[in-house]
Amino acid sequence: MMWIIYNAGIYIYFILLLPYYLVNLLFREKYRAGLFSRFSMNAARVAEACQGTKTMWFHAVSVGEVLAVLPLIDAVQAKYPDYMIVLSTTTLASNRLAAARVSQNKIQVIYFPLDFTWAVRRMIDAVHPELIVLTETELWPNFLRCARQCFIPVVLVNGRISPASFKSYYAIRRFFCDFVQGITIFGMQSELYRDNIVKLGVDPSRVVIAGNLKYEAMGRGQEAKPEPRGLRSELGIPPDSVVIFGGSTHQGEEEILLDHFVSLRKKRDHVFLCLAPRHIERVQGIVGAAQQRGLRIERRSALQRAEHSPYDVMVLDTIGELSRLYATADVVFVGKSLSASGGQNILEPARWGKAVVFGPHMDNFQDEARVLIDGGGAVQVQDAAALGRVLDELTDDADRMKRMGASAAAVVDRYRGGVLEKNLSIIATAMQ
């Protein structure tokens, strides 16, 4: 009965929201990108690319998951060189990043199909994987059911169950246990997430704690650690500035940071602000908000093309640079934690030894938040006013910012070791 309800529900949902999606198809690229792939209309092309070779299918939703899983894919290719890797993503940004980072012939990048039985079955038949590797909480019922019917083993790596997800799954835990039957091994990030998945009814013998791949990715990125002064010079940021960086910000958080920045500039004129919105299409609105406050603002893309006038605020409108540009900062506020909920990746600024600040809503990054706070590398604020006070205190205390930054980097180093090997072991076990 639950399968009937689920499948009826996704069709009803699709039909009701069809007008919304049709309008957005006309005006927003992220809705048009990969449209045919999401309905598996490119299955013939994928089948041709995978023909005559053994394949593994990895799935990573967004940019953070792609960056986390790439070192694991490298390790898998070294251990299983005869296999073609198919890497599916969900968002436009993650798909572009994956395509840019994987130039090898033995990696195919596609969009993950919508969870209609006919769409997922068609793509599974095209890829014909010998193993499917899912990341974090990407548990789609029809996809998992089709994989089980095709006798394809599935593993979950970097697994996590946030409090919101736990409540939702717990309400349908019988159905949850049904559609995850085909997952051979659940590789969870921490004991908390292991306990959550077991409470949902998964056999503990199928669950292991394998650590967080995002810690591992911190040390295995292709980029060398940028030299902050040289990077500041490249961007036209005065070398003696105290740089506040708002990373992966959501609606409302840029305005909060701009207001605090205006207040700080009244006390000290050597403060500089960088803003990196989670969704690039919001850049124009951020530019307008800064100009309304009398601030000079420049887009990152403009700095790449020509000489520019002095400015107070930089807004990042390029993809794939956020981690590197964090190196310019003295203190980083990580968004989707104050005016929105869930949080974003706080390990990226921590890896470069930056003082980290975030809001109260970190449900998707509970463990990372806890270890950074306990390690002295981060401060959690409860509201916009508290954020203003913390930024005021930190920008006036260079020694404290440096101590926090050193502590944040030490936390990342401490949790990095052995994670890749544990997750590779999960894949090897499933391949036996």
C-alpha positions as CSV (number, residue, x, y, z in Angstrom):
1,M,0.0,0.0,0.0
2,M,2.8,2.5,0.9
3,W,4.4,1.9,-2.5
4,I,1.1,2.8,-4.2
5,I,0.7,5.9,-2.0
6,Y,4.3,7.0,-2.7
7,N,4.1,6.6,-6.5
8,A,0.7,8.3,-6.7
9,G,2.1,11.1,-4.5
10,I,5.1,11.8,-6.7
11,Y,2.9,12.0,-9.8
12,I,0.4,14.3,-8.1
13,Y,3.2,16.5,-6.9
14,F,4.7,16.6,-10.4
15,I,1.3,17.5,-12.0
16,L,0.5,20.2,-9.4
17,L,3.9,21.9,-9.7
18,L,4.1,21.6,-13.5
19,P,3.0,25.2,-14.2
20,Y,5.7,26.4,-11.8
21,Y,8.4,24.3,-13.4
22,L,7.3,25.3,-16.9
23,V,7.7,29.0,-16.1
24,N,11.1,28.4,-14.5
25,L,12.2,26.4,-17.5
26,L,11.9,29.6,-19.6
27,F,13.8,31.9,-17.2
28,R,16.2,29.9,-15.0
29,E,19.0,27.8,-16.4
30,K,19.2,25.4,-13.5
31,Y,15.8,24.1,-14.3
32,R,16.6,23.6,-18.0
33,A,20.0,22.0,-17.4
34,G,20.0,18.2,-17.7
35,L,16.2,18.2,-18.3
36,F,16.4,15.2,-20.7
37,S,18.8,13.4,-18.5
38,R,16.5,13.7,-15.5
39,F,13.9,11.9,-17.5
40,S,16.5,9.4,-18.7
41,M,16.0,10.5,-22.3
42,N,19.8,10.3,-22.8
43,A,19.9,6.7,-21.7
44,A,21.0,5.5,-25.2
45,R,24.0,7.8,-25.1
46,V,24.9,6.6,-21.6
47,A,24.5,3.0,-22.6
48,E,26.8,3.5,-25.5
49,A,29.5,5.1,-23.3
50,C,29.2,2.2,-20.8
51,Q,29.0,-0.6,-23.4
52,G,31.6,-3.4,-23.1
53,T,32.9,-2.3,-19.7
54,K,32.2,-3.0,-16.1
55,T,30.8,0.0,-14.3
56,M,30.2,1.5,-10.8
57,W,27.6,4.2,-10.3
58,F,28.4,7.0,-7.7
59,H,25.8,9.6,-6.8
60,A,26.6,12.9,-5.1
61,V,23.9,15.6,-4.9
62,S,25.6,19.0,-4.8
63,V,29.0,20.6,-4.8
64,G,30.0,19.6,-1.3
65,E,29.1,16.0,-1.9
66,V,31.0,15.9,-5.2
67,L,34.1,17.4,-3.6
68,A,33.9,14.8,-0.8
69,V,33.5,11.8,-3.0
70,L,36.1,12.6,-5.6
71,P,39.0,11.3,-3.5
72,L,37.1,8.1,-3.0
73,I,36.5,7.8,-6.7
74,D,40.3,8.2,-7.3
75,A,41.0,5.5,-4.8
76,V,38.4,3.2,-6.4
77,Q,39.9,3.7,-9.8
78,A,43.3,2.9,-8.5
79,K,42.0,-0.4,-7.0
80,Y,39.6,-1.3,-9.8
81,P,41.2,0.2,-13.0
82,D,39.0,-1.9,-15.3
83,Y,35.8,-0.2,-14.2
84,M,34.1,2.8,-15.8
85,I,32.8,5.2,-13.2
86,V,29.4,6.9,-13.7
87,L,29.0,10.0,-11.4
88,S,25.5,11.4,-11.2
89,T,24.7,14.7,-9.6
90,T,21.5,16.7,-8.9
91,T,22.3,20.4,-9.2
92,L,23.6,22.4,-12.1
93,A,26.7,23.7,-10.1
94,S,27.7,20.2,-9.0
95,N,27.3,18.8,-12.5
96,R,29.5,21.5,-13.9
97,L,32.1,21.0,-11.2
98,A,32.1,17.3,-11.6
99,A,32.6,17.6,-15.4
100,A,35.4,20.1,-14.9
101,R,37.2,17.9,-12.3
102,V,36.9,14.6,-14.0
103,S,38.4,14.7,-17.5
104,Q,39.3,11.0,-17.7
105,N,37.6,8.8,-20.3
106,K,36.6,6.3,-17.7
107,I,34.3,8.7,-15.8
108,Q,30.9,9.7,-17.2
109,V,29.0,12.6,-15.5
110,I,25.2,12.6,-15.7
111,Y,22.2,14.0,-13.9
112,F,20.4,11.7,-11.5
113,P,17.0,10.7,-12.8
114,L,13.8,11.7,-11.2
115,D,12.4,9.0,-9.0
116,F,9.8,7.7,-11.5
117,T,10.1,3.9,-11.8
118,W,10.4,4.0,-15.6
119,A,13.0,6.7,-15.5
120,V,15.3,5.1,-12.9
121,R,14.9,1.6,-14.5
122,R,15.9,3.0,-17.9
123,M,19.0,4.6,-16.5
124,I,20.0,1.6,-14.4
125,D,19.7,-0.6,-17.5
126,A,21.8,1.9,-19.5
127,V,24.6,2.1,-16.8
128,H,24.3,-1.6,-15.8
129,P,26.4,-1.0,-12.7
130,E,27.9,-3.8,-10.7
131,L,27.8,-1.5,-7.6
132,I,25.9,1.7,-6.7
133,V,27.5,4.0,-4.2
134,L,25.2,6.7,-2.7
135,T,26.4,9.6,-0.5
136,E,24.9,11.1,2.6
137,T,21.1,10.8,2.6
138,E,20.2,10.2,-1.0
139,L,17.7,7.4,-0.4
140,W,15.1,7.4,-3.3
141,P,12.6,4.6,-2.9
142,N,12.0,3.7,-6.5
143,F,15.7,3.9,-7.4
144,L,16.6,1.5,-4.5
145,R,13.7,-0.8,-5.4
146,C,14.8,-1.1,-9.0
147,A,18.4,-1.7,-8.0
148,R,17.3,-4.5,-5.7
149,Q,15.1,-6.0,-8.4
150,C,18.1,-6.0,-10.7
151,F,20.3,-7.6,-8.0
152,I,22.7,-4.7,-7.9
153,P,24.4,-4.2,-4.5
154,V,24.1,-0.7,-3.0
155,V,26.2,0.9,-0.3
156,L,25.8,4.3,1.4
157,V,29.0,6.2,2.2
158,N,29.4,9.4,4.2
159,G,25.9,8.6,5.6
160,R,24.1,11.0,7.9
161,I,20.5,11.3,9.2
162,S,19.8,14.8,10.3
163,P,17.1,15.4,13.0
164,A,14.6,16.6,10.4
165,S,15.2,13.6,8.2
166,F,15.1,11.3,11.2
167,K,11.6,12.6,12.2
168,S,10.3,12.2,8.7
169,Y,11.7,8.7,8.2
170,Y,10.6,7.6,11.7
171,A,7.0,8.5,10.8
172,I,7.2,6.0,7.9
173,R,9.8,3.7,9.4
174,R,8.1,0.5,8.1
175,F,8.2,1.8,4.6
176,F,11.7,3.1,5.2
177,C,13.0,-0.3,6.2
178,D,11.3,-1.8,3.1
179,F,12.9,0.5,0.5
180,V,16.4,0.4,2.1
181,Q,16.5,-3.4,2.2
182,G,18.8,-3.5,-0.8
183,I,21.5,-1.4,0.8
184,T,24.2,-3.8,1.7
185,I,26.3,-1.6,4.0
186,F,25.5,1.8,5.6
187,G,28.7,3.7,6.1
188,M,27.8,6.5,8.6
189,Q,29.8,9.5,9.4
190,S,29.5,9.3,13.2
191,E,28.1,7.3,16.1
192,L,25.1,9.8,16.3
193,Y,24.1,9.0,12.7
194,R,24.7,5.3,13.2
195,D,22.3,5.3,16.2
196,N,19.7,7.2,14.2
197,I,19.8,4.7,11.3
198,V,19.5,1.8,13.8
199,K,16.6,3.4,15.5
200,L,14.8,3.5,12.2
201,G,15.0,-0.3,12.1
202,V,18.1,-1.1,10.1
203,D,20.0,-4.2,11.3
204,P,23.0,-3.0,13.2
205,S,25.2,-5.6,11.5
206,R,24.7,-3.6,8.2
207,V,25.9,-0.3,9.8
208,V,29.5,0.8,10.3
209,I,31.0,4.1,11.4
210,A,33.4,5.1,8.5
211,G,34.0,8.8,9.3
212,N,33.3,11.9,7.3
213,L,34.8,12.0,3.7
214,K,34.7,15.8,3.8
215,Y,37.5,15.8,6.4
216,E,39.5,13.5,4.0
217,A,38.8,15.7,1.1
218,M,40.3,18.6,3.0
219,G,43.8,17.1,2.7
220,R,43.5,15.6,-0.8
221,G,42.2,18.5,-2.8
222,Q,44.0,19.2,-6.1
223,E,44.7,22.8,-5.1
224,A,47.7,23.9,-3.0
225,K,47.1,26.1,0.0
226,P,46.8,29.7,-1.4
227,E,49.1,32.4,-0.1
228,P,46.7,34.9,1.4
229,R,48.6,38.1,0.7
230,G,49.1,37.1,-3.0
231,L,45.5,36.2,-3.4
232,R,44.4,39.5,-1.7
233,S,46.6,41.3,-4.2
234,E,45.1,39.5,-7.1
235,L,41.6,40.6,-5.9
236,G,42.6,44.1,-5.1
237,I,42.0,43.7,-1.4
238,P,44.2,46.0,0.7
239,P,46.8,43.8,2.4
240,D,46.2,45.3,5.9
241,S,42.4,44.8,5.8
242,V,40.5,42.5,8.2
243,V,38.5,40.4,5.8
244,I,35.1,39.1,6.8
245,F,33.8,36.4,4.5
246,G,30.2,35.3,4.2
247,G,30.2,31.9,2.6
248,S,27.2,29.9,1.1
249,T,24.8,32.6,2.3
250,H,21.1,32.4,1.9
251,Q,18.3,35.0,1.5
252,G,18.4,37.5,4.3
253,E,21.9,36.7,5.5
254,E,23.7,39.0,3.1
255,E,21.6,41.9,4.3
256,I,22.5,41.1,7.9
257,L,26.2,41.0,7.0
258,L,26.0,44.2,5.0
259,D,24.3,46.0,7.9
260,H,27.0,44.8,10.4
261,F,29.7,45.7,7.9
262,V,28.4,49.3,7.7
263,S,28.4,49.5,11.5
264,L,32.0,48.1,11.6
265,R,33.2,50.6,9.0
266,K,32.1,53.5,11.2
267,K,34.5,52.2,13.9
268,R,37.4,51.1,11.7
269,D,38.1,51.7,8.0
270,H,40.3,48.7,7.4
271,V,37.5,46.1,7.3
272,F,36.6,44.4,4.0
273,L,33.7,42.1,3.2
274,C,33.4,39.2,0.7
275,L,30.0,37.5,0.0
276,A,29.5,34.2,-1.6
277,P,25.8,33.4,-2.0
278,R,24.8,29.8,-2.2
279,H,22.7,30.5,-5.4
280,I,24.6,32.7,-7.9
281,E,21.3,33.9,-9.5
282,R,20.8,36.1,-6.4
283,V,24.0,38.1,-7.1
284,Q,22.2,41.0,-8.8
285,G,19.9,41.5,-5.7
286,I,23.0,41.5,-3.4
287,V,24.7,44.1,-5.6
288,G,21.6,46.3,-5.2
289,A,21.4,45.8,-1.5
290,A,25.1,46.9,-1.1
291,Q,24.6,49.9,-3.3
292,Q,21.5,51.0,-1.3
293,R,23.8,51.1,1.8
294,G,26.3,53.3,0.0
295,L,28.8,50.6,-0.4
296,R,31.1,50.1,-3.4
297,I,30.6,46.5,-4.5
298,E,32.4,44.5,-7.3
299,R,31.6,41.1,-8.8
300,R,34.4,38.5,-8.8
301,S,34.0,37.9,-12.6
302,A,34.6,41.6,-13.3
303,L,37.9,41.4,-11.4
304,Q,39.1,38.7,-13.8
305,R,38.5,40.8,-16.9
306,A,39.8,44.3,-16.4
307,E,41.2,47.0,-14.1
308,H,38.7,48.0,-11.4
309,S,38.0,50.8,-9.1
310,P,38.5,50.5,-5.3
311,Y,35.6,48.7,-3.7
312,D,34.4,47.7,-0.2
313,V,32.6,44.5,-0.9
314,M,33.2,41.6,-3.3
315,V,30.4,39.2,-4.3
316,L,31.4,35.8,-5.7
317,D,29.6,35.0,-8.9
318,T,31.8,32.2,-10.2
319,I,31.7,28.5,-9.5
320,G,34.4,26.4,-7.9
321,E,36.4,29.2,-6.3
322,L,34.8,29.4,-2.8
323,S,37.3,27.1,-1.0
324,R,40.3,28.9,-2.5
325,L,39.0,32.4,-1.7
326,Y,38.3,31.5,1.9
327,A,42.1,31.8,2.3
328,T,41.8,35.6,2.0
329,A,39.6,35.7,5.1
330,D,40.3,36.4,8.8
331,V,36.9,35.4,10.0
332,V,34.2,33.4,8.1
333,F,30.5,33.3,8.6
334,V,29.0,30.2,7.1
335,G,25.4,30.7,5.9
336,K,22.1,28.8,5.8
337,S,22.4,28.8,9.6
338,L,20.9,32.1,10.6
339,S,18.0,33.2,8.4
340,A,17.7,29.7,6.9
341,S,18.2,26.2,8.3
342,G,20.3,23.2,7.8
343,G,23.7,24.8,7.7
344,Q,26.5,24.5,5.1
345,N,30.0,23.1,5.0
346,I,32.0,24.7,7.8
347,L,35.1,22.5,7.2
348,E,36.2,24.4,4.1
349,P,37.2,27.6,6.0
350,A,38.5,25.5,8.9
351,R,41.0,23.7,6.6
352,W,42.7,27.1,5.8
353,G,42.9,28.0,9.5
354,K,40.1,30.6,9.6
355,A,38.0,31.6,12.6
356,V,34.5,30.2,11.9
357,V,31.1,31.6,12.9
358,F,27.7,30.2,12.2
359,G,24.1,30.5,13.4
360,P,21.9,28.2,15.4
361,H,20.5,26.1,12.6
362,M,23.1,23.5,11.8
363,D,21.0,20.4,11.7
364,N,22.9,19.0,8.6
365,F,26.3,19.6,10.1
366,Q,25.8,18.8,13.8
367,D,29.0,16.8,14.3
368,E,31.2,19.3,12.4
369,A,29.7,22.1,14.5
370,R,30.3,20.3,17.7
371,V,33.9,19.3,17.1
372,L,34.8,22.8,15.9
373,I,33.2,24.5,18.9
374,D,34.7,22.0,21.3
375,G,38.1,22.5,19.7
376,G,38.0,26.2,20.0
377,G,37.8,26.9,16.3
378,A,34.3,28.2,16.0
379,V,31.6,30.3,17.6
380,Q,27.9,29.7,17.3
381,V,25.5,32.7,17.5
382,Q,21.8,32.6,18.2
383,D,20.6,35.6,16.2
384,A,21.7,38.5,14.0
385,A,22.4,40.8,17.0
386,A,24.8,38.2,18.5
387,L,26.5,37.8,15.1
388,G,27.2,41.6,15.1
389,R,28.7,41.5,18.6
390,V,30.9,38.5,17.7
391,L,32.2,40.1,14.5
392,D,32.9,43.3,16.4
393,E,34.9,41.5,19.0
394,L,36.8,39.3,16.5
395,T,37.7,42.1,14.1
396,D,39.1,44.0,17.1
397,D,41.2,41.1,18.3
398,A,43.7,39.8,15.7
399,D,45.3,37.4,18.2
400,R,41.9,35.7,19.0
401,M,41.2,35.3,15.3
402,K,44.5,33.6,14.8
403,R,44.1,31.3,17.8
404,M,40.6,30.2,16.6
405,G,42.0,29.7,13.1
406,A,44.8,27.5,14.3
407,S,42.4,25.5,16.4
408,A,40.0,25.0,13.5
409,A,42.8,23.7,11.2
410,A,44.0,21.3,14.0
411,V,40.4,19.9,14.3
412,V,40.3,19.1,10.6
413,D,43.8,17.5,10.7
414,R,42.8,15.4,13.8
415,Y,39.7,13.9,12.1
416,R,41.1,13.4,8.7
417,G,43.1,10.1,9.0
418,G,41.8,6.7,7.9
419,V,38.5,7.9,6.6
420,L,39.2,7.1,2.9
421,E,40.5,3.6,3.7
422,K,37.4,2.8,5.8
423,N,35.1,3.8,3.0
424,L,37.1,2.0,0.4
425,S,36.8,-1.1,2.6
426,I,33.1,-0.8,2.5
427,I,33.1,-0.8,-1.3
428,A,35.5,-3.8,-1.4
429,T,33.3,-5.8,0.9
430,A,30.2,-5.1,-1.3
431,M,32.2,-6.1,-4.4
432,Q,33.0,-9.6,-3.0
